[in-house]
Amino acid sequence: MLHCFVARYHCLLLAFVFFAFDGFSSSSDYTGKVAAVPISIQRYIDDPGSVDHAIRLNSTLTCNFSCTNGESPAGAEVRLECLEPPYTVFEQIVPESGMVLFNGVEQAGYLLEATKPGFDAFSLDIVIYTDTLVNIIMQEKRYKPLNLMVDSMTLTASWEAPRDVLIHENFEGNDFPPEGWQSLTQNIPGWYASDSGSIPGFTIPPHSTYAVVTNADDNGNGCCDYLILPGLDLRNRPDYQLSFSGYYTGAFEQTATIEISIDQGASWNVVYSVSPAPFSWNQITVDLSGYCGNGGSVNALLAFHAGDSGGDGSGWAIDDVSVRSGIIPVLGYGVHLDGLLLDYTPETTYSMSHLLNYGQYYNAGVSALYSSGYSDPDTNTFISRFLFPARNLEGDMPVYTDYVHLWWDRPEYQIDTTYVIPGLIGYNIYRDNILLAFVEQPLTEFFDLSLAPGIYSYLVKAVYDLGFYGFPGQTDESAATDPIVIDFQWCFQLPFTEYFNTGLFETNSWNVDGNWRIAGQAGSPAPSAEFYYNPAITDYSSALTSFCINGIHTDGNILLDF
């Protein structure tokens, strides 16, 4: 039937044989992608009977590699596995040119795979009948942003730039060691989880559940207590770090080291020795870059190794263990709301205040944008408490007064300034974060009277009747304005010195009562302030009072010397 088909439909066969696969990537569809390949089919036209033999001839598979981010594809590993007997496997390393040739490829079905650190694995099922070209575009890995949070009052979303997080363990689970971890010891109990692991000679400050090993209360061999993390592929990024919180005193010859094995635990190398810090938990970061990136470790083991140096030992407690890369560069971020892409931003914050309704729940998401597309989103479900805030708070203290004048602008929907915001009933005024007064709208100013000298911080929050938002009988505040600070400094500043050498109390604003006067001939040296006997008075109390003196910015004791 094949021979008859070829003989009768030369043109159709011609269109079918001239093909190659083009433009594939790890996320592309293999079906229907064809392009011309320079091979001769004249033999099929001249001798249709030769087809059975011809299609079994060895062919060449050409793979052209590139990367979405423009990086060189050199170093990628490519594997071609025949899915039919004799199950031949071809393997090559991609050169700088990006071109890989597989010669002697027989007609069959194959699995074509390629891997490169920092890029998604490529996989393609392919049937090879003749010389074939496949263009492989390696897709940059897409790490998602971290720790998305949404402030329910301002509706400002914030997040951290992506990192490749390999391990994050806080030991709060029910199992110890955690899944994939190992605890090795020549003593009992070795490492265990506790929130109260203190023993005589090793008192651990309060903390959440942690991993701990203690040796001081037994006579066992504490040389070799290993807590080993799951195997880590450190090739994808060049800058992985181990970080953890730890408590370690070093008492009684206790040692604490971070060690790495790249031979499945047959040998260990010390990458960090912990220094004693007997008073508190400490955050420690260990650089692993020597084992990372291209040519890095595929299945590295990290271990917390506690030893007693042949002595009694004390112990070591650790918590919040993570292994993660440095910050990964991105092209920007896509902001999502309830599963829909909302906007793009190059920043790590985004305001959604003009979009959401008070009292409703929403699901926010943020994806990182790479040369290969958007990552999966980090998400956060929140309830909107947003109410339009007062704007542009300003204030001053007029000269020679003891009051502060505050003024501000009423809330405004900045996308449509003609929109009348419903439910506004007034403003709460705060001084030093303590509620001071309520100002009923439409007033947008306030006077804070009879102030003593000092430094004051003010802010204003708009107050709303929530009946307009579906919550009758309730009120709520908006987010605060930016604070303003009033520095009330009309007093004398320390140090203050008075010599009375002008002959007038009024020079430095002294308040005089009774028989006080300035004596020009008395003093050390003269002049001086003197309480004089004349005119005679009885049953008296007479004060010489200075103007106010401000000691707010003075550290230590204030001394009066006269």
C-alpha positions in Angstrom: 0.0 0.0 0.0 2.8 2.4 0.8 4.4 1.8 -2.7 1.1 2.5 -4.4 0.6 5.6 -2.3 4.0 6.9 -3.4 3.5 6.1 -7.0 0.1 7.8 -7.2 0.7 10.8 -4.9 4.2 12.0 -5.6 3.3 15.6 -4.9 1.6 14.8 -1.6 4.7 12.8 -0.5 6.9 15.7 -1.4 5.0 18.0 0.9 5.2 15.5 3.7 8.9 14.6 3.6 10.3 18.1 3.6 9.9 18.9 7.2 11.8 19.7 10.4 10.8 20.8 13.9 11.3 24.4 14.6 10.8 26.9 17.5 10.2 24.4 20.3 10.7 25.2 23.9 10.0 23.4 27.1 6.5 24.9 27.1 5.8 24.7 23.4 3.5 22.3 21.5 5.3 19.8 19.3 2.2 19.2 17.1 2.1 20.8 13.7 5.4 22.7 13.8 7.1 22.1 10.4 9.7 23.7 8.3 11.8 22.8 5.3 14.9 20.5 5.6 17.4 20.3 2.7 17.2 16.5 1.9 16.8 14.8 -1.5 13.7 12.8 -2.2 14.3 12.2 -5.8 15.1 8.6 -5.1 11.6 8.1 -3.8 10.1 9.5 -7.0 12.4 7.5 -9.3 12.0 4.2 -7.4 9.0 4.0 -5.1 10.0 0.5 -4.1 13.1 1.9 -2.3 11.0 3.6 0.4 11.1 0.7 2.9 14.9 0.7 2.7 15.3 4.5 2.6 13.4 5.3 5.7 15.5 2.9 7.8 18.8 4.7 6.8 20.6 6.5 9.6 19.8 10.2 9.9 21.2 13.2 11.6 19.3 15.1 14.3 20.4 18.7 14.6 19.5 20.7 17.7 20.0 24.4 17.9 20.0 25.8 21.4 19.2 29.3 22.7 18.0 30.8 26.0 15.1 33.1 26.5 17.3 35.6 28.5 20.0 35.8 25.9 22.5 33.8 28.0 24.8 31.3 26.2 23.3 27.8 26.1 26.8 26.4 26.5 27.0 23.7 29.2 23.4 22.4 28.8 23.2 18.7 28.8 21.2 17.0 26.0 20.1 13.4 25.9 18.4 11.5 23.1 16.9 8.1 24.1 15.5 5.7 21.6 12.2 4.3 22.7 12.4 1.1 20.6 15.0 -1.7 20.4 18.0 -1.4 20.7 17.1 1.6 23.0 20.2 3.5 22.0 21.1 6.6 24.2 23.0 9.6 22.9 24.3 12.3 25.2 26.2 15.5 24.6 27.1 18.8 26.2 26.0 21.9 24.3 29.0 23.9 23.0 29.3 27.7 22.8 27.8 27.6 19.3 24.6 26.2 20.6 24.5 23.5 17.9 24.5 19.8 18.7 24.5 17.0 16.0 23.4 13.5 16.7 24.6 11.3 13.8 23.7 7.8 13.0 20.1 8.1 14.3 17.9 5.3 13.0 14.2 5.6 12.2 12.3 5.3 15.5 10.6 7.2 18.3 12.8 9.1 20.7 12.7 11.1 23.9 14.7 14.3 23.5 15.7 15.9 26.8 17.8 18.9 27.8 18.8 20.5 31.1 20.7 23.6 32.1 21.0 25.1 35.6 18.7 28.0 36.0 16.4 26.9 33.2 13.4 24.6 33.0 14.0 21.1 31.8 13.1 20.5 28.1 11.4 17.3 27.0 10.1 16.3 23.6 8.7 13.0 22.2 9.8 12.9 18.6 9.6 10.4 15.7 12.7 10.6 13.4 12.3 9.5 9.8 15.0 11.6 8.1 17.5 14.4 8.8 15.7 16.6 11.3 16.2 20.0 12.8 14.9 21.0 16.3 15.3 24.5 17.6 15.3 24.3 21.4 14.7 27.5 23.4 15.6 27.0 27.1 13.1 28.7 29.3 14.5 30.8 32.2 13.2 29.4 35.5 10.4 31.5 37.0 10.7 31.9 40.8 7.7 33.6 42.4 7.9 36.6 44.7 7.8 36.0 48.5 5.7 37.1 51.4 3.0 39.1 49.8 1.1 41.2 52.3 -1.8 43.7 51.9 -2.4 46.5 54.4 -6.2 46.3 54.8 -6.6 50.0 55.6 -4.3 51.5 52.8 -4.7 48.5 50.4 -1.0 48.8 49.7 0.4 45.4 48.6 4.1 44.7 49.4 6.3 41.7 48.7 9.9 40.6 48.6 11.9 39.9 45.4 12.1 36.3 44.4 14.7 33.9 45.8 15.1 30.1 45.2 14.0 28.7 48.6 15.3 25.1 49.0 14.7 24.7 52.7 12.5 26.5 55.2 12.0 24.6 58.5 10.8 25.9 61.9 10.4 22.5 63.7 6.8 23.2 64.6 5.5 20.0 62.9 4.6 16.7 64.7 7.5 14.7 63.4 11.2 14.9 64.2 13.4 14.8 62.3 11.2 16.5 59.7 10.5 14.6 56.5 13.7 14.1 54.5 16.0 15.1 57.4 18.3 12.7 59.2 19.4 12.6 62.8 22.6 10.6 63.5 24.1 10.1 66.9 26.3 7.8 69.0 24.4 8.8 72.1 20.8 9.0 73.3 18.7 11.0 72.5 20.9 13.0 70.1 19.0 15.8 68.3 15.3 16.3 69.3 12.6 18.9 69.1 11.5 20.9 72.2 10.4 24.3 73.5 12.0 23.6 76.9 15.3 21.8 76.3 17.3 23.5 79.1 19.4 21.3 81.3 21.7 22.1 84.3 24.7 23.8 82.7 22.9 24.7 79.5 19.9 27.1 80.0 18.3 28.0 76.7 16.5 31.4 76.6 12.7 31.2 75.8 11.9 30.4 72.2 9.4 28.6 70.0 9.9 24.9 69.3 13.5 24.3 68.2 15.9 21.5 67.4 18.3 20.8 70.3 21.1 18.4 71.3 22.2 18.4 75.0 25.2 16.5 76.4 26.0 17.9 79.9 23.5 15.7 81.8 24.7 12.3 80.6 28.0 10.4 80.4 27.5 9.3 76.8 29.5 9.9 73.7 28.5 13.3 72.3 31.1 13.4 69.6 29.0 12.9 66.6 25.5 14.4 66.8 24.5 15.2 63.2 21.3 16.8 62.1 21.3 16.5 58.3 19.2 18.4 55.8 17.6 16.8 52.7 19.8 16.6 49.6 20.1 20.0 47.8 20.6 20.8 44.2 22.8 23.9 44.4 23.4 24.3 40.6 20.5 26.6 39.7 21.8 29.8 41.4 25.3 31.0 42.2 24.7 32.4 45.7 22.8 30.0 48.0 23.1 30.7 51.8 22.2 28.7 54.9 20.6 30.8 57.6 19.3 29.8 61.0 18.8 31.1 64.5 20.9 29.4 67.1 21.8 29.3 70.8 25.3 28.1 71.6 27.5 28.8 74.6 30.5 26.6 73.9 30.6 25.5 77.6 32.3 22.3 78.7 34.2 21.9 75.4 31.1 21.8 73.2 31.6 22.4 69.5 29.2 23.5 66.8 30.0 23.3 63.1 28.2 23.5 59.8 29.4 20.8 57.4 28.8 19.8 53.8 29.1 16.5 52.0 29.1 16.1 48.2 29.6 12.3 48.3 26.4 11.2 50.0 27.8 11.6 53.5 31.0 9.5 53.0 33.0 12.6 54.0 32.3 16.0 55.5 33.9 19.4 55.1 33.5 22.2 57.7 32.1 25.4 56.1 31.4 27.3 59.3 32.3 27.1 62.9 29.9 28.7 65.3 31.3 31.2 67.9 29.9 31.1 71.5 27.3 33.7 72.3 26.0 32.7 75.8 23.4 35.4 76.4 20.8 35.2 73.6 19.7 33.5 70.4 21.7 34.7 67.4 21.0 34.8 63.7 23.7 33.2 61.6 24.2 33.1 57.8 26.6 30.8 56.1 27.8 31.4 52.5 27.5 28.3 50.3 28.6 29.9 47.0 31.7 27.7 46.7 29.3 24.8 46.0 26.8 26.6 43.8 26.1 27.5 40.2 27.3 25.8 37.0 29.4 22.9 38.1 27.9 23.0 41.6 26.7 20.2 43.7 23.7 18.2 42.5 22.9 16.4 45.8 24.7 18.3 48.6 24.1 17.3 52.2 24.3 20.0 54.9 24.6 19.1 58.5 24.6 20.7 62.0 27.4 18.8 63.8 27.4 19.0 67.5 30.5 17.6 69.3 31.8 17.4 72.9 35.6 17.2 72.1 35.8 14.3 74.5 34.6 16.5 77.4 31.2 16.8 79.1 29.8 19.2 76.4 26.8 21.4 77.0 24.5 21.6 73.9 23.3 23.5 70.9 19.8 24.7 69.9 18.8 25.8 66.4 15.6 27.1 64.8 14.2 28.6 61.6 16.5 26.9 59.2 16.5 28.1 55.6 18.6 27.5 52.5 17.9 30.1 49.8 19.5 32.0 47.0 20.2 35.7 46.8 17.7 38.1 45.2 16.9 37.0 41.6 16.7 39.8 39.0 13.3 40.1 37.3 11.8 42.3 34.6 9.0 43.5 36.9 5.8 42.1 38.5 2.3 41.4 37.5 -0.3 42.2 40.1 -3.4 40.0 40.3 -6.8 40.4 41.9 -9.2 37.5 42.3 -7.2 35.5 39.7 -7.1 38.2 37.0 -4.0 40.1 35.9 -4.6 43.7 37.1 -1.4 45.7 36.3 2.3 45.6 35.9 4.8 47.4 38.1 8.6 47.5 38.4 8.4 48.1 42.1 7.7 45.7 45.1 4.7 47.7 46.2 1.3 48.5 44.6 -1.7 50.4 45.7 -5.2 49.0 45.0 -7.1 51.7 46.9 -9.2 53.0 44.0 -10.5 49.5 43.1 -11.9 47.8 46.2 -15.0 48.1 48.4 -15.0 48.4 52.2 -15.8 45.2 54.1 -15.3 42.7 51.2 -12.8 39.9 50.9 -10.4 39.8 48.0 -7.5 37.5 46.9 -4.4 39.4 45.8 -1.5 37.8 43.9 1.8 38.9 42.5 3.9 37.2 39.8 7.4 37.9 38.8 8.1 38.6 35.1 11.0 36.9 33.4 12.2 36.5 29.8 10.2 33.3 29.8 7.0 34.8 31.1 5.2 35.2 34.4 5.9 33.0 37.4 3.2 31.4 39.5 1.7 34.1 41.9 2.3 34.4 45.6 -1.2 35.1 47.0 -2.8 36.7 50.0 -6.5 36.8 51.1 -7.5 40.0 52.8 -10.5 42.1 53.8 -10.7 45.7 52.6 -10.9 48.3 55.4 -10.1 51.1 53.0 -11.8 54.5 53.5 -10.5 57.5 51.7 -8.1 59.4 54.0 -7.7 63.1 54.8 -4.9 64.6 52.7 -2.0 67.1 52.9 -1.9 67.7 56.6 0.0 70.8 57.5 0.5 72.9 60.7 2.5 75.6 62.4 2.9 77.4 65.7 2.6 81.2 65.2 5.4 83.3 66.7 5.0 84.3 70.4 2.0 81.9 70.9 1.5 78.6 72.7 -0.9 76.9 70.3 -0.6 74.8 67.1 -2.8 75.4 64.1 -3.5 72.3 62.0 -5.2 72.2 58.6 -5.7 69.6 55.9 -7.7 68.7 52.7 -10.8 66.6 52.7 -10.7 63.1 51.2 -10.8 62.9 47.5 -11.2 60.2 44.8 -8.2 61.2 42.7 -9.3 59.4 39.6 -12.6 61.4 39.6 -12.3 64.4 41.8 -16.0 65.3 41.3 -17.0 62.1 43.0 -18.7 62.8 46.4 -17.3 60.3 48.9 -20.2 58.9 51.0 -20.4 58.6 54.8 -17.7 61.2 55.8 -18.7 62.6 59.2 -15.5 64.3 60.4 -11.9 63.8 61.6 -10.1 62.4 64.6 -7.1 64.5 65.6 -4.2 62.7 67.3 -1.3 64.2 69.2 1.6 61.8 69.9 -0.7 58.9 68.8 -3.3 59.7 71.5 -6.8 60.8 70.4 -7.0 64.5 71.1 -10.3 65.7 69.5 -13.0 65.1 66.9 -13.7 67.8 64.3 -17.0 67.5 62.5 -17.0 68.0 58.8 -17.0 70.2 56.8 -14.3 71.8 59.0 -10.8 71.0 58.0 -8.7 72.8 60.7 -8.0 72.5 64.4 -6.3 74.6 67.1 -4.4 72.9 69.9 -4.2 75.5 72.7 -2.2 76.2 75.8 0.8 73.9 75.0 3.8 73.6 77.2 7.2 73.6 75.5 8.0 70.4 73.8 8.1 68.4 70.5 4.6 67.2 69.3 3.6 64.9 66.5 0.1 65.2 64.9 -1.9 63.1 62.5 -5.5 63.1 61.3 -7.8 60.2 60.4 -11.1 60.7 58.5 -14.2 59.2 60.3 -17.0 57.5 58.4 -20.6 56.4 59.0 -20.4 52.7 57.8 -24.1 52.6 57.1 -23.2 53.9 53.6 -21.1 50.8 53.2 -23.5 48.1 54.4 -22.7 48.2 58.1 -25.5 50.4 59.8 -24.8 51.7 63.2 -21.0 51.4 62.9 -18.2 53.9 62.3 -14.6 53.5 61.3 -11.5 55.5 60.7 -9.5 55.8 57.5 -5.7 55.4 57.5 -3.8 58.3 59.0 -2.3 61.2 57.2 1.5 61.4 57.2 2.4 62.9 60.6 3.8 66.4 61.0 6.1 67.4 63.9 5.9 70.8 65.7 9.0 71.7 67.7 7.8 74.1 70.4 11.2 75.6 71.4 10.6 79.2 72.6 12.3 78.4 76.0 16.0 78.9 76.7 18.1 75.9 75.8 20.6 74.2 78.1 23.2 75.2 79.1 21.8 78.5 80.4 24.0 81.1 82.2 23.0 84.3 83.8 25.5 87.0 85.0 23.0 89.8 85.6 25.5 92.1 84.0 22.9 94.2 82.1 21.4 95.4 85.4 17.9 94.3 84.3 15.9 91.2 85.2 13.9 91.8 82.0 16.9 90.9 79.7 16.4 87.2 80.2 12.8 87.4 81.2 13.1 86.7 84.9 9.9 87.0 86.9 10.5 89.1 90.0 8.5 89.0 93.3 9.1 91.2 96.4 12.4 92.7 97.4 14.6 91.1 94.7 17.0 93.5 93.0 20.3 93.6 91.1 23.2 94.6 93.3 25.9 96.3 91.3 28.6 96.1 94.0 27.9 92.7 95.4 28.7 89.3 93.9 31.5 87.0 93.0 32.2 88.8 90.8 29.6 91.6 90.8 26.9 92.2 89.9 24.4 89.7 91.4 20.8 89.2 92.2 20.0 90.1 95.8 17.0 89.8 98.1 17.1 93.1 99.9 15.9 93.8 103.5 14.3 97.1 102.7 11.4 97.7 102.8 10.9 95.4 105.7 8.4 92.6 105.2 7.1 89.8 107.5 5.6 86.4 107.0 6.7 86.4 103.3 7.6 84.1 100.4 9.3 85.9 97.6 10.6 84.2 94.4 13.0 85.0 91.6 11.7 82.8 88.7 13.5 82.2 85.5 11.9 82.0 82.1 11.3 78.4 81.0 14.4 76.3 80.2 14.1 73.3 77.9 16.1 70.2 78.8 14.4 67.8 76.4 17.6 67.2 74.3 19.9 66.9 77.3 21.2 63.5 78.4 22.1 62.8 82.0 21.5 64.9 85.1 20.7 68.6 85.0 22.6 70.6 87.7 21.9 74.1 89.1 25.1 75.9 90.1 25.1 79.4 91.8 
